[in-house]
Amino acid sequence: MRLLDSKLYKADLEKAVKKADLEKLDGKSIFITGGLGLICSAVIDVLLTYGNVKKIYVGARDETQFFERFGEIDKLSFVKYDALEKLQIDFIPDYIIHGAGLASPELYTSMPVETILSNLNGIHFLLEFAKKNNIKKILYISSSEVYGNKETIESFVEGKYGIINIDNIRSSYSIAKRASEMLCKSYSQEYGVNTTIVRPGHIFGPSARKTDKRISSDFAFKAAKGIKLEMKSSGLQKRSYCYSIDCSIQILYALINGVNGDVYNIGHDKITTVREMAEIYAKAGGVKISSVSPTESELNDFNPMNNSSLDNTKIKKLGYSDTFTVEEGLTHTVKIIKEINCF
Ligand SMILES: NC(=O)c1ccc[n+]([C@@H]2O[C@H](COP(=O)([O-])OP(=O)(O)OC[C@H]3O[C@@H](n4cnc5c(N)ncnc54)[C@H](O)[C@@H]3O)[C@@H](O)[C@H]2O)c1
């Protein structure tokens, strides 16, 4: 069963889309890279539910996976896309969203070169294309990890930063995100390319692939399968957990309403700890939580930020408001995974 066949997922998409104002996208075409990933495949689901866009070009490496995920849908076209290679496309979309890239901590440390280049080269080729073809807007999906570490408890506001350890190979991710953001701003200022950047916090949802090892995906599949959840830290880290559908609406608001060259945090009104996230999943799946010591390599992959909570005031000024509570999002994620029997 495909994700889009899930009754609960469809109901959630319809609820969010009904509340959102996406009219500026009517009749427009969009090229979305990373279109099979957790975030961008949910953006595509939202756009399909909205229904009024003309065409969605889905940039991804694997055509078989594309058909498994979406099937045959008139408005969708598969576009063979690898962010590490020179861009070769034969259409000119109105909008571009760059969401392709290595996005899991174990990959930042095992494939730091591809982590850097899928972001930096990927966005560079797209920015060049946007410059030559006068694209309406190109949106880059950055990350809350650009903020780095800080000791204080308040949430991160756009423009105020902590420290990133540039001697740690795991920082390949956060440094690539910072450099790619700066490239967007530079194309905007020097060549007038219309760009906007978003910085998601911790996004979860049933659009994750079952091979996704990030804790908020891994725990969702385990809870749905009835497997106990193993906590490998105190779980006190503060996160801006956000359901993929709410995240998608924020991305689309930034795309159509965001200021040229500007950056927007993507999160939720409520800040959630890792333990709270696990407890909600455990309840939804009827499973227990246990404490386990991490291996050395797991420790190296850990997000060094104890507090990566985000202030979401700026995106809300573009008209956005959350549709789902974090608890609803997490609970629905487990229910939907069970419903489509995808584990
Ligand atoms: N999920 C989150 O919590 C989160 C938080 C902050 C930022 N982000 C960013 O959002 C974007 C999307 O992340 P996601 O969570 O959907 O991750 P994901 O891993 O689910 O999706 C990323 C997609 O990019 C593809 N990809 C990787 N390298 C590629 C390449 N060289 N060429 C083409 N495709 C490639 C992957 O196959 C995958 O389909 C990433 O840039 C990520 O860094 C995600």
The ligand as a Gaussian input file, in Angstrom:
#p B3LYP/6-31G(d) Opt

LIG

0 1
 N       14.507000      15.782000       8.330000
 C       15.032000      16.717000       9.105000
 O       14.807000      16.709000      10.326000
 C       15.882000      17.826000       8.529000
 C       16.258000      18.860000       9.392000
 C       17.024000      19.903000       8.890000
 C       17.380000      19.926000       7.555000
 N       17.014000      18.913000       6.730000
 C       17.427000      18.992000       5.325000
 O       16.307000      18.815000       4.495000
 C       16.692000      18.197000       3.266000
 C       15.840000      16.946000       3.067000
 O       16.077000      16.082000       4.169000
 P       15.192000      14.810000       4.475000
 O       14.973000      14.792000       5.923000
 O       14.052000      14.735000       3.557000
 O       16.264000      13.675000       4.153000
 P       16.103000      12.337000       3.335000
 O       17.377000      11.584000       3.485000
 O       14.844000      11.654000       3.682000
 O       15.982000      12.897000       1.855000
 C       17.081000      13.365000       1.137000
 C       16.970000      12.816000      -0.265000
 O       18.097000      13.272000      -1.016000
 C       18.590000      12.174000      -1.778000
 N       19.993000      12.394000      -2.101000
 C       21.092000      12.251000      -1.324000
 N       22.196000      12.539000      -2.038000
 C       21.779000      12.878000      -3.278000
 C       22.439000      13.259000      -4.466000
 N       23.771000      13.351000      -4.533000
 N       21.695000      13.526000      -5.550000
 C       20.349000      13.420000      -5.528000
 N       19.666000      13.042000      -4.448000
 C       20.376000      12.783000      -3.332000
 C       18.356000      10.954000      -0.904000
 O       18.359000       9.776000      -1.679000
 C       16.993000      11.280000      -0.301000
 O       15.948000      10.828000      -1.131000
 C       18.185000      17.885000       3.404000
 O       18.912000      18.919000       2.806000
 C       18.402000      17.914000       4.913000
 O       19.717000      18.261000       5.224000
 C       16.272000      17.849000       7.198000

